[in-house]
Amino acid sequence: MTPHLVNSPADSARLEVLASQVANVILGKENQIRQCLACMLAGGHLLIEDLPGVGKTTLAHALSISMGLKFSRVQFTSDLLPADVIGVIVFERGTSGGTSGGNDGDTPGRFIFHPGPIFAQVLLADEVNRATPKTQSALLEAMEERQVSVDGTTRPLPEPFFVIATQNPFHQVGTYPLPESQLDRFLMCIELGYPDARAERALLEGQDRRQVLRSLTAALTAGQLIALQNEVSRVFVSAALLDYIQALVAATRSSPLLSEGLSPRGALALLQAARAWALLARRNHVLPEDVQAIWIPVVNHRLRGTQSGGARAGHRELAAQLLASVAIP
C-alpha cells in the first residue's frame, strides 16, 4: 500500500519544527523526542526515568513551550501534600458594609476553592517518586479522568491535559516506588541516557540550556494539538495488525519471565501509540514497524518480572526479548 498523507503539509511542517527545536535543546536524542511527541499526540502521559542531570526536566519544559501549552511544575518531595498539588478550600470571612447597625452591604463569609498547580495543560511532576504514596495517589483521578474531586465537588482540568513525570532510579536515596496502578496510567516510559560524544561536545561548546529554552516559540496551538489528536484516532488499523498486537499482548501473559502480562489498558495504549507513530510518519495506516518502534516505551514499565518482586520501570531487555519472539503475521 502506498503511504497516504493524513495530516496537511502545514501540520507536518509544524510537527517537524516542533521536533527540530526540541532537538536543539536536548541534543542527540531525536528518537526519544519522537517518542515523546507520539505519546502526547496519543493523548497519553509521559514518565521519564533516568539519572539526575541528563535533561529530564529540560525536555519537559521544551515540549510544553513548543506545543504552546500552559505549564506548571511541582517539585515532589517527601513532605509534599495532596493539597499542594490539587488545591485547597479556604474560608474567607465576610465584610460588613452596613451603617447604623444595619445589614445593608454585608457580604457573608464563604468557602473559596484555590486551584493547585495541577490546573495546567502540562503538569511537570518533577522527581515524582520522592513523594509519599499518598501524594502520588493525588494524580490518579487527574490522569485517568482529566478531573479532580475536592470536598465532594468534581472540577474538570484544562484541555488538553498531560502529566510529564520524572523519576530517579530506585536505588537512589529517598525514593518511593510508584504503585502499579499509577505506572499503568503512563502511556510511555522513556530513558534519555548519556549523550554520545558528538552531542556532548556540542553541549559543552553551545549555549546554556536555560538560554536556549527562553528562545523557544510555540510551534503549535492547543487547538491544533487537539485536532492532531483527533486525527490519530482515525488512523486505520488492519485486522492483521490487530492480530499482531494481540499476539504480543498474549506473549506477555504467557511468558515464564513475567508474573503478570499487559492489561487491556496496556493493549489499548500500544494501539494508540502505534497510530500516533504512523501519523508522525504521515501515513493513514499502521504498520508492524510502528508497533515495534513504540513497543518498549509503552510496555516496559507495565511488566512485572518474576525475579524483580514488583513492577518497575526498566524491564527493557525483557520487552525486547518478547518483541523478538513474536512473528509478524
VOBA-1610 file (N, C-alpha, C; in pm, whole numbers, padded with zeros to 5 digits, always signed):
BEGIN
Met+00084-00119+00000Met+00000+00000+00000Met+00088+00125+00000Thr+00059+00217-00084Thr+00135+00341-00088Thr+00096+00431+00028Pro+00195+00483+00103Pro+00161+00571+00215Pro+00078+00689+00168His-00023+00719+00246His-00112+00830+00214His-00101+00936+00323Leu-00088+01059+00283Leu-00072+01167+00380Leu-00204+01190+00452Val-00195+01191+00587Val-00317+01212+00664Val-00328+01355+00715Asn-00219+01412+00755Asn-00223+01550+00801Asn-00178+01643+00689Ser-00220+01767+00697Ser-00190+01862+00591Ser-00041+01896+00591Pro+00011+01947+00479Pro+00152+01989+00478Pro+00184+02090+00586Ala+00087+02177+00617Ala+00111+02275+00723Ala+00128+02207+00858Asp+00042+02107+00886Asp+00054+02034+01012Asp+00186+01959+01019Ser+00223+01896+00910Ser+00350+01823+00906Ser+00467+01917+00929Ala+00460+02035+00870Ala+00568+02133+00889Ala+00577+02176+01034Arg+00461+02196+01097Arg+00461+02236+01238Arg+00523+02127+01326Leu+00488+02001+01298Leu+00543+01892+01377Leu+00693+01881+01357Glu+00740+01904+01235Glu+00884+01898+01209Glu+00957+02012+01280Val+00897+02132+01278Val+00956+02245+01351Val+00961+02215+01499Leu+00852+02159+01550Leu+00844+02126+01692Leu+00954+02027+01730Ala+00965+01920+01653Ala+01067+01819+01683Ala+01207+01876+01670Ser+01228+01961+01570Ser+01360+02018+01546Ser+01403+02110+01659Gln+01311+02194+01708Gln+01354+02289+01810Gln+01372+02221+01946Val+01296+02115+01972Val+01321+02039+02095Val+01456+01968+02084Ala+01488+01918+01964Ala+01616+01851+01943Ala+01734+01948+01957Asn+01710+02077+01936Asn+01815+02176+01957Asn+01842+02201+02105Val+01748+02160+02189Val+01765+02174+02334Val+01822+02046+02393Ile+01761+01934+02359Ile+01807+01803+02406Ile+01884+01738+02291Leu+02014+01746+02297Leu+02098+01709+02183Leu+02117+01558+02176Gly+02112+01506+02053Gly+02143+01366+02029Gly+02036+01268+02072Lys+01913+01315+02095Lys+01805+01227+02144Lys+01682+01236+02055Glu+01706+01235+01923Glu+01595+01254+01829Glu+01488+01145+01842Asn+01530+01019+01862Asn+01432+00911+01871Asn+01345+00925+01995Gln+01406+00958+02109Gln+01328+00978+02231Gln+01233+01096+02218Ile+01275+01200+02147Ile+01187+01316+02127Ile+01065+01276+02044Arg+01086+01195+01940Arg+00972+01149+01860Arg+00880+01060+01943Gln+00936+00982+02033Gln+00853+00901+02122Gln+00768+00990+02212Cys+00828+01097+02262Cys+00752+01192+02345Cys+00638+01255+02264Leu+00667+01295+02141Leu+00564+01356+02057Leu+00452+01256+02030Ala+00488+01130+02002Ala+00385+01029+01979Ala+00300+01009+02103Cys+00362+01012+02219Cys+00289+00996+02345Cys+00186+01106+02362Met+00225+01229+02335Met+00135+01342+02356Met+00030+01350+02245Leu+00066+01314+02123Leu-00033+01309+02016Leu-00139+01202+02045Ala-00097+01095+02113Ala-00190+00989+02151Ala-00272+01026+02274Gly-00245+01142+02331Gly-00321+01187+02448Gly-00277+01122+02577Gly-00155+01067+02581Gly-00110+00995+02699Gly-00015+01075+02786His+00008+01021+02905His+00101+01081+03000His+00238+01016+02984Leu+00342+01090+03021Leu+00480+01050+02994Leu+00559+01041+03124Leu+00631+00931+03140Leu+00721+00912+03254Leu+00864+00907+03200Ile+00952+00989+03255Ile+01092+00992+03214Ile+01176+00947+03333Glu+01240+00833+03319Glu+01321+00779+03428Glu+01467+00779+03389Asp+01549+00843+03470Asp+01692+00842+03443Asp+01766+00909+03558Leu+01897+00910+03545Leu+01982+00973+03645Leu+01960+01124+03647Pro+01986+01191+03760Pro+01979+01337+03763Pro+02080+01399+03666Gly+02038+01507+03601Gly+02131+01584+03520Gly+02139+01547+03374Val+02053+01455+03327Val+02062+01416+03185Val+01961+01492+03099Gly+01880+01581+03158Gly+01792+01666+03079Gly+01644+01633+03089Lys+01601+01559+03191Lys+01460+01519+03202Lys+01369+01642+03216Thr+01402+01729+03309Thr+01320+01848+03333Thr+01325+01943+03214Thr+01443+01957+03156Thr+01459+02046+03040Thr+01374+01996+02923Leu+01369+01866+02904Leu+01287+01809+02796Leu+01140+01841+02819Ala+01093+01828+02941Ala+00952+01859+02970Ala+00922+02006+02942His+01012+02095+02982His+00994+02238+02953His+00989+02262+02803Ala+01082+02203+02730Ala+01089+02227+02586Ala+00963+02177+02515Leu+00910+02063+02556Leu+00789+02009+02495Leu+00670+02101+02519Ser+00653+02146+02642Ser+00537+02229+02674Ser+00543+02363+02603Ile+00660+02425+02597Ile+00674+02553+02527Ile+00646+02535+02379Ser+00703+02431+02320Ser+00690+02410+02175Ser+00547+02376+02135Met+00471+02317+02227Met+00332+02284+02198Met+00236+02396+02236Gly+00288+02506+02287Gly+00205+02621+02319Gly+00108+02596+02432Leu+00149+02519+02531Leu+00060+02480+02640Leu+00097+02550+02770Lys-00005+02573+02851Lys+00016+02630+02984Lys+00088+02528+03071Phe+00196+02570+03133Phe+00287+02479+03201Phe+00291+02507+03350Ser+00298+02400+03429Ser+00311+02414+03574Ser+00405+02305+03623Arg+00490+02342+03717Arg+00587+02246+03770Arg+00570+02231+03921Val+00574+02106+03967Val+00572+02076+04110Val+00694+01991+04141Gln+00774+02036+04234Gln+00888+01956+04281Gln+00839+01862+04390Phe+00835+01734+04359Phe+00784+01637+04455Phe+00891+01607+04560Thr+00850+01619+04686Thr+00939+01591+04799Thr+00862+01509+04901Ser+00932+01459+05002Ser+00869+01371+05099Ser+00763+01441+05184Asp+00770+01574+05195Asp+00672+01645+05277Asp+00562+01711+05193Leu+00557+01684+05063Leu+00452+01741+04978Leu+00319+01674+05010Leu+00212+01753+05018Leu+00079+01703+05049Leu-00008+01703+04924Pro-00113+01618+04919Pro-00202+01619+04803Pro-00261+01757+04775Ala-00293+01833+04879Ala-00350+01966+04859Ala-00252+02060+04791Asp-00121+02035+04805Asp-00021+02118+04738Asp-00025+02100+04587Val-00082+01991+04543Val-00093+01962+04400Val-00230+01998+04347Ile-00334+01956+04418Ile-00472+01971+04370Ile-00529+02109+04401Gly-00502+02159+04521Gly-00559+02286+04564Gly-00632+02268+04697Val-00675+02380+04754Val-00740+02377+04885Val-00864+02465+04884Ile-00955+02433+04977Ile-01073+02517+05001Ile-01047+02598+05127Val-01059+02729+05114Val-01029+02822+05224Val-01154+02902+05255Phe-01182+02920+05384Phe-01295+03004+05424Phe-01250+03150+05428Glu-01321+03233+05353Glu-01293+03377+05351Glu-01402+03449+05427Arg-01361+03526+05523Arg-01456+03599+05608Arg-01534+03701+05526Gly-01656+03723+05569Gly-01738+03823+05504Gly-01698+03964+05545Thr-01755+04060+05477Thr-01729+04201+05508Thr-01860+04268+05547Ser-01851+04367+05629Ser-01969+04441+05674Ser-01966+04580+05611Gly-02067+04606+05527Gly-02071+04737+05461Gly-02184+04824+05512Gly-02257+04774+05614Gly-02373+04848+05664Gly-02335+04964+05754Thr-02430+05054+05778Thr-02412+05168+05869Thr-02525+05168+05970Ser-02501+05230+06083Ser-02601+05246+06189Ser-02656+05109+06231Gly-02568+05011+06233Gly-02610+04880+06280Gly-02689+04800+06180Gly-02712+04853+06059Gly-02789+04781+05958Gly-02705+04675+05890Asn-02770+04594+05810Asn-02701+04486+05740Asn-02682+04516+05592Asp-02725+04637+05546Asp-02711+04667+05404Asp-02564+04663+05364Gly-02534+04591+05258Gly-02397+04585+05207Gly-02314+04476+05269Asp-02368+04398+05362Asp-02291+04291+05423Asp-02266+04180+05320Thr-02146+04125+05323Thr-02110+04010+05240Thr-02082+03892+05331Pro-02158+03786+05319Pro-02136+03672+05410Pro-02005+03601+05378Gly-01952+03535+05477Gly-01833+03453+05455Gly-01866+03333+05367Arg-01767+03283+05298Arg-01789+03169+05208Arg-01659+03092+05190Phe-01677+02968+05145Phe-01562+02884+05116Phe-01521+02902+04969Ile-01394+02926+04947Ile-01341+02951+04813Ile-01237+02844+04781Phe-01250+02785+04661Phe-01150+02688+04617Phe-01035+02760+04549His-00916+02733+04597His-00794+02787+04536His-00725+02675+04459Pro-00734+02676+04325Pro-00679+02565+04246Pro-00528+02551+04262Gly-00483+02428+04261Gly-00340+02400+04270Gly-00275+02396+04133Pro-00148+02364+04129Pro-00074+02366+04002Pro-00120+02261+03903Ile-00202+02165+03947Ile-00249+02062+03854Ile-00343+02120+03748Phe-00396+02240+03773Phe-00487+02304+03677Phe-00406+02376+03570Ala-00329+02299+03498Ala-00249+02346+03385Ala-00265+02245+03273Gln-00221+02280+03154Gln-00230+02185+03044Gln-00117+02084+03047Val-00003+02124+03101Val+00108+02032+03124Val+00152+02046+03268Leu+00141+01938+03344Leu+00192+01935+03481Leu+00321+01856+03481Leu+00431+01922+03518Leu+00557+01852+03536Leu+00567+01809+03681Ala+00556+01678+03703Ala+00573+01621+03837Ala+00720+01579+03849Asp+00801+01672+03896Asp+00945+01651+03896Asp+00987+01562+04013Glu+01063+01458+03982Glu+01107+01359+04081Glu+00987+01304+04158Val+00889+01253+04082Val+00762+01211+04141Val+00780+01101+04245Asn+00883+01021+04232Asn+00900+00911+04327Asn+00973+00951+04454Arg+00990+01081+04476Arg+01040+01127+04606Arg+00924+01166+04700Ala+00803+01169+04649Ala+00686+01197+04732Ala+00631+01067+04789Thr+00553+01080+04896Thr+00494+00963+04959Thr+00384+00904+04871Pro+00349+00778+04891Pro+00241+00719+04812Pro+00110+00797+04821Lys+00080+00857+04935Lys-00044+00934+04949Lys-00047+01051+04852Thr+00065+01120+04839Thr+00071+01233+04747Thr+00075+01186+04602Gln+00145+01077+04575Gln+00145+01022+04440Gln+00004+00986+04394Ser-00077+00935+04487Ser-00213+00893+04451Ser-00303+01011+04417Ala-00263+01132+04454Ala-00342+01250+04419Ala-00350+01270+04268Leu-00257+01208+04194Leu-00256+01224+04049Leu-00346+01124+03977Leu-00390+01018+04046Leu-00459+00909+03978Leu-00584+00954+03906Glu-00675+01022+03977Glu-00801+01065+03914Glu-00773+01162+03800Ala-00678+01253+03822Ala-00646+01351+03718Ala-00595+01284+03592Met-00510+01183+03606Met-00451+01118+03490Met-00552+01033+03415Glu-00647+00973+03487Glu-00743+00884+03422Glu-00866+00958+03372Glu-00920+01047+03456Glu-01049+01110+03425Glu-01037+01254+03377Arg-00916+01311+03382Arg-00896+01453+03347Arg-00984+01544+03434Gln-00990+01510+03563Gln-01068+01588+03659Gln-01013+01561+03798Val-01047+01649+03892Val-01012+01626+04033Val-01137+01647+04116Ser-01143+01580+04229Ser-01256+01592+04321Ser-01205+01646+04453Val-01264+01756+04497Val-01227+01819+04623Val-01354+01848+04700Asp-01364+01794+04821Asp-01478+01818+04909Asp-01611+01786+04840Gly-01613+01676+04765Gly-01735+01632+04701Gly-01770+01700+04571Thr-01687+01793+04527Thr-01712+01865+04401Thr-01608+01823+04298Thr-01656+01788+04178Thr-01567+01748+04069Thr-01537+01869+03982Arg-01410+01888+03956Arg-01367+02002+03875Arg-01286+01953+03756Pro-01328+01989+03634Pro-01255+01942+03515Pro-01121+02014+03501Leu-01027+01945+03440Leu-00896+02002+03413Leu-00893+02059+03271Pro-00798+02146+03242Pro-00792+02206+03108Pro-00772+02101+03000Glu-00809+02136+02878Glu-00786+02051+02761Glu-00686+02118+02668Pro-00590+02045+02618Pro-00553+01908+02658Pro-00483+01909+02793Phe-00470+01792+02854Phe-00406+01781+02985Phe-00306+01666+02980Phe-00183+01696+03019Phe-00077+01594+03023Phe-00004+01601+03156Val+00034+01487+03206Val+00131+01478+03315Val+00262+01428+03255Ile+00367+01507+03274Ile+00501+01461+03241Ile+00573+01446+03375Ala+00602+01323+03412Ala+00666+01297+03541Ala+00810+01253+03517Thr+00898+01297+03604Thr+01035+01247+03602Thr+01058+01170+03731Gln+01141+01069+03723Gln+01177+00997+03844Gln+01321+00951+03837Asn+01381+00942+03954Asn+01518+00895+03965Asn+01519+00743+03982Pro+01629+00678+03948Pro+01636+00533+03966Pro+01608+00493+04111Phe+01553+00374+04128Phe+01504+00334+04259Phe+01614+00309+04361His+01738+00289+04314His+01844+00263+04410His+01891+00391+04479Gln+01844+00508+04433Gln+01889+00632+04494Gln+01814+00659+04624Val+01877+00735+04712Val+01823+00761+04845Val+01696+00844+04834Gly+01596+00810+04915Gly+01475+00893+04927Gly+01373+00872+04820Thr+01371+00755+04757Thr+01272+00730+04653Thr+01167+00630+04702Tyr+01044+00652+04655Tyr+00933+00561+04683Tyr+00887+00503+04549Pro+00878+00373+04537Pro+00835+00316+04408Pro+00691+00353+04377Leu+00666+00386+04250Leu+00529+00414+04208Leu+00448+00285+04208Pro+00323+00290+04256Pro+00240+00169+04255Pro+00205+00131+04111Glu+00172+00002+04094Glu+00140-00048+03960Glu+00024+00028+03897Ser-00075+00066+03979Ser-00192+00136+03926Ser-00154+00269+03864Gln-00052+00334+03920Gln-00010+00463+03865Gln+00083+00444+03746Leu+00171+00346+03753Leu+00258+00319+03639Leu+00176+00290+03514Asp+00065+00217+03532Asp-00017+00178+03418Asp-00086+00297+03353Arg-00094+00409+03424Arg-00159+00527+03368Arg-00065+00611+03282Phe+00063+00581+03285Phe+00158+00647+03195Phe+00161+00569+03064Leu+00130+00638+02955Leu+00130+00569+02827Leu+00270+00522+02790Met+00371+00605+02818Met+00508+00568+02785Met+00601+00599+02901Cys+00707+00521+02908Cys+00819+00549+02998Cys+00946+00543+02915Ile+01023+00649+02915Ile+01145+00654+02835Ile+01265+00682+02924Glu+01382+00649+02873Glu+01510+00688+02931Glu+01583+00777+02832Leu+01655+00874+02884Leu+01737+00958+02796Leu+01879+00904+02784Gly+01939+00869+02896Gly+02075+00818+02892Gly+02177+00928+02868Tyr+02302+00891+02875Tyr+02408+00988+02849Tyr+02411+01024+02700Pro+02449+01147+02667Pro+02465+01182+02524Pro+02588+01113+02466Asp+02587+01094+02334Asp+02707+01040+02272Asp+02814+01149+02268Ala+02934+01113+02224Ala+03048+01206+02231Ala+03023+01332+02150Arg+02963+01317+02030Arg+02940+01434+01945Arg+02837+01528+02008Ala+02728+01471+02060Ala+02626+01555+02121Ala+02678+01621+02247Glu+02758+01550+02325Glu+02811+01609+02447Glu+02909+01721+02417Arg+02986+01707+02309Arg+03079+01813+02270Arg+03001+01937+02228Ala+02892+01918+02150Ala+02809+02031+02111Ala+02744+02096+02233Leu+02709+02015+02331Leu+02651+02068+02454Leu+02752+02153+02529Leu+02876+02106+02535Leu+02980+02179+02607Leu+03017+02310+02536Glu+03011+02309+02404Glu+03051+02427+02328Glu+02936+02524+02305Gly+02813+02481+02331Gly+02696+02561+02299Gly+02650+02651+02413Gln+02530+02707+02393Gln+02471+02795+02493Gln+02422+02716+02613Asp+02404+02789+02722Asp+02338+02731+02838Asp+02197+02688+02800Arg+02155+02569+02847Arg+02025+02516+02806Arg+01909+02606+02848Arg+01924+02679+02960Arg+01818+02770+03001Arg+01802+02886+02904Gln+01913+02932+02847Gln+01905+03036+02746Gln+01838+02984+02619Val+01869+02860+02582Val+01807+02802+02464Val+01656+02787+02486Leu+01615+02745+02605Leu+01473+02732+02637Leu+01400+02865+02621Arg+01464+02973+02668Arg+01400+03106+02660Arg+01381+03153+02516Ser+01456+03095+02424Ser+01446+03136+02284Ser+01340+03056+02207Leu+01282+02955+02270Leu+01183+02872+02201Leu+01052+02946+02182Thr+00982+02912+02075Thr+00848+02964+02049Thr+00753+02847+02025Ala+00625+02874+02036Ala+00525+02769+02018Ala+00513+02733+01871Ala+00531+02606+01838Ala+00512+02559+01702Ala+00369+02515+01675Leu+00292+02493+01782Leu+00151+02454+01773Leu+00070+02539+01869Thr-00059+02543+01847Thr-00151+02595+01947Thr-00222+02476+02011Ala-00288+02501+02123Ala-00362+02394+02190Ala-00469+02337+02097Gly-00536+02424+02022Gly-00639+02377+01930Gly-00583+02290+01820Gln-00467+02326+01766Gln-00404+02245+01662Gln-00360+02110+01717Leu-00314+02108+01841Leu-00275+01981+01902Leu-00396+01890+01921Ile-00507+01945+01966Ile-00629+01866+01983Ile-00675+01810+01849Ala-00665+01891+01742Ala-00704+01844+01609Ala-00616+01728+01565Leu-00487+01735+01593Leu-00397+01626+01558Leu-00427+01500+01640Gln-00464+01519+01766Gln-00503+01405+01848Gln-00627+01336+01790Asn-00721+01415+01742Asn-00839+01357+01679Asn-00802+01281+01552Glu-00701+01332+01481Glu-00655+01264+01359Glu-00592+01129+01392Val-00524+01120+01506Val-00462+00994+01547Val-00566+00883+01555Ser-00681+00914+01612Ser-00786+00812+01630Ser-00843+00763+01499Arg-00820+00838+01390Arg-00873+00798+01260Arg-00772+00720+01176Val-00651+00699+01228Val-00551+00622+01154Val-00597+00476+01148Phe-00597+00419+01029Phe-00653+00286+01006Phe-00563+00177+01063Val-00626+00076+01123Val-00556-00042+01174Val-00621-00165+01114Ser-00545-00245+01041Ser-00600-00362+00974Ser-00621-00476+01073Ala-00698-00575+01031Ala-00722-00693+01114Ala-00591-00768+01140Ala-00504-00776+01039Ala-00376-00844+01056Ala-00288-00773+01159Leu-00294-00640+01160Leu-00216-00564+01256Leu-00270-00585+01397Leu-00403-00592+01411Leu-00462-00621+01541Leu-00422-00761+01588Asp-00413-00857+01493Asp-00365-00991+01528Asp-00224-00985+01586Tyr-00140-00901+01526Tyr-00002-00886+01572Tyr+00001-00828+01714Ile-00078-00724+01738Ile-00083-00664+01871Ile-00133-00765+01974Gln-00237-00841+01938Gln-00290-00940+02031Gln-00187-01050+02060Ala-00111-01088+01958Ala-00007-01189+01979Ala+00101-01138+02074Leu+00137-01012+02061Leu+00236-00953+02151Leu+00183-00947+02294Val+00059-00904+02308Val-00001-00896+02441Val-00010-01035+02504Ala-00051-01134+02425Ala-00060-01271+02475Ala+00077-01323+02518Ala+00182-01284+02447Ala+00317-01328+02483Ala+00357-01277+02620Thr+00314-01156+02655Thr+00347-01104+02789Thr+00273-01182+02897Arg+00156-01232+02864Arg+00075-01302+02965Arg+00115-01447+02983Ser+00184-01503+02887Ser+00224-01644+02896Ser+00372-01663+02923Ser+00450-01555+02924Ser+00594-01567+02941Ser+00630-01615+03083Pro+00718-01714+03096Pro+00763-01757+03229Pro+00850-01653+03298Leu+00897-01554+03223Leu+00980-01448+03282Leu+00898-01341+03351Leu+00765-01342+03328Leu+00678-01239+03383Leu+00573-01302+03473Ser+00547-01235+03585Ser+00441-01282+03674Ser+00305-01228+03631Glu+00305-01118+03558Glu+00181-01060+03507Glu+00209-01002+03368Gly+00109-01010+03281Gly+00124-00954+03148Gly+00057-00819+03136Leu+00043-00774+03012Leu-00018-00644+02986Leu-00167-00648+03017Ser-00218-00543+03074Ser-00361-00528+03098Ser-00429-00484+02969Pro-00563-00492+02963Pro-00632-00435+02846Pro-00600-00288+02823Arg-00581-00212+02932Arg-00543-00072+02915Arg-00406-00061+02848Gly-00315-00153+02882Gly-00184-00153+02817Gly-00195-00186+02669Ala-00285-00279+02633Ala-00304-00313+02492Ala-00359-00194+02415Leu-00456-00124+02474Leu-00511-00004+02409Leu-00405+00105+02395Ala-00319+00118+02496Ala-00211+00216+02489Ala-00116+00184+02375Leu-00086+00056+02357Leu+00002+00014+02249Leu-00059+00049+02113Leu-00187+00024+02097Leu-00256+00055+01971Leu-00256+00205+01943Gln-00290+00286+02045Gln-00298+00430+02023Gln-00162+00491+01996Ala-00060+00443+02064Ala+00075+00494+02040Ala+00125+00458+01901Ala+00091+00338+01853Ala+00129+00299+01717Ala+00061+00387+01614Arg-00065+00422+01639Arg-00135+00514+01549Arg-00066+00651+01546Ala-00025+00699+01663Ala+00042+00829+01667Ala+00176+00824+01595Trp+00248+00712+01607Trp+00376+00699+01538Trp+00355+00699+01387Ala+00248+00633+01342Ala+00217+00633+01199Ala+00184+00774+01152Leu+00111+00849+01234Leu+00077+00987+01197Leu+00203+01072+01182Leu+00299+01053+01272Leu+00424+01127+01262Leu+00497+01095+01131Ala+00475+00973+01081Ala+00534+00934+00952Ala+00444+00973+00835Arg+00334+01044+00862Arg+00241+01095+00762Arg+00174+00980+00685Arg+00137+00875+00759Arg+00063+00765+00699Arg-00076+00755+00762Asn-00171+00702+00685Asn-00307+00686+00736Asn-00335+00545+00783His-00231+00462+00795His-00248+00324+00840His-00125+00284+00921Val-00146+00188+01010Val-00039+00143+01099Val+00031+00023+01038Leu+00165+00023+01044Leu+00247-00088+01000Leu+00307-00159+01122Pro+00349-00285+01106Pro+00417-00354+01218Pro+00537-00274+01271Glu+00605-00202+01181Glu+00721-00123+01224Glu+00681-00014+01324Asp+00559+00037+01312Asp+00513+00138+01407Asp+00497+00077+01546Val+00440-00042+01553Val+00424-00111+01680Val+00561-00140+01742Gln+00655-00186+01658Gln+00788-00219+01708Gln+00861-00094+01759Ala+00837+00020+01695Ala+00907+00143+01733Ala+00867+00191+01872Ile+00742+00168+01909Ile+00694+00221+02038Ile+00673+00111+02142Trp+00704-00013+02107Trp+00678-00127+02195Trp+00746-00111+02332Ile+00876-00088+02333Ile+00949-00083+02460Ile+00903+00033+02549Pro+00895+00157+02499Pro+00849+00264+02589Pro+00706+00248+02638Val+00622+00176+02563Val+00484+00158+02607Val+00471+00047+02711Val+00551-00060+02699Val+00525-00177+02783Val+00626-00198+02896Asn+00745-00139+02886Asn+00849-00181+02981Asn+00813-00152+03126His+00742-00041+03151His+00707-00007+03289His+00582-00080+03337Arg+00515-00151+03246Arg+00395-00226+03284Arg+00426-00373+03316Leu+00546-00417+03288Leu+00581-00557+03306Leu+00626-00584+03449Arg+00585-00700+03501Arg+00626-00742+03634Arg+00707-00870+03620Gly+00837-00859+03641Gly+00923-00975+03626Gly+00911-01071+03743Thr+00929-01200+03716Thr+00918-01299+03823Thr+01033-01286+03922Gln+01145-01230+03879Gln+01261-01217+03967Gln+01272-01081+04033Ser+01192-00982+03989Ser+01209-00845+04039Ser+01129-00818+04164Gly+01024-00898+04191Gly+00944-00877+04309Gly+00845-00764+04296Gly+00829-00706+04180Gly+00733-00598+04166Gly+00746-00529+04034Ala+00647-00447+04002Ala+00651-00373+03876Ala+00748-00257+03888Arg+00835-00244+03793Arg+00933-00136+03794Arg+00953-00087+03651Ala+00975+00042+03638Ala+01020+00092+03509Ala+01160+00038+03486Gly+01188-00013+03369Gly+01322-00060+03341Gly+01331-00202+03291His+01219-00265+03255His+01222-00401+03202His+01241-00398+03050Arg+01335-00319+03004Arg+01351-00302+02860Arg+01406-00427+02793Glu+01496-00498+02859Glu+01550-00619+02798Glu+01443-00727+02785Leu+01360-00741+02887Leu+01250-00837+02878Leu+01156-00802+02764Ala+01124-00672+02753Ala+01033-00629+02647Ala+01093-00657+02510Ala+01223-00633+02495Ala+01289-00658+02367Ala+01288-00808+02333Gln+01308-00894+02432Gln+01305-01037+02408Gln+01167-01082+02362Leu+01063-01029+02427Leu+00927-01066+02388Leu+00896-01021+02246Leu+00940-00900+02212Leu+00915-00849+02077Leu+00981-00939+01972Ala+01104-00982+02001Ala+01175-01067+01905Ala+01113-01206+01893Ser+01040-01247+01996Ser+00986-01383+01997Ser+00855-01398+01921Val+00792-01286+01885Val+00661-01290+01819Val+00678-01258+01671Ala+00634-01349+01586Ala+00646-01329+01443Ala+00540-01233+01391Ile+00576-01158+01289Ile+00480-01068+01225Ile+00388-01151+01136Pro+00255-01142+01154Pro+00165-01226+01073Pro+00169-01185+00926
//
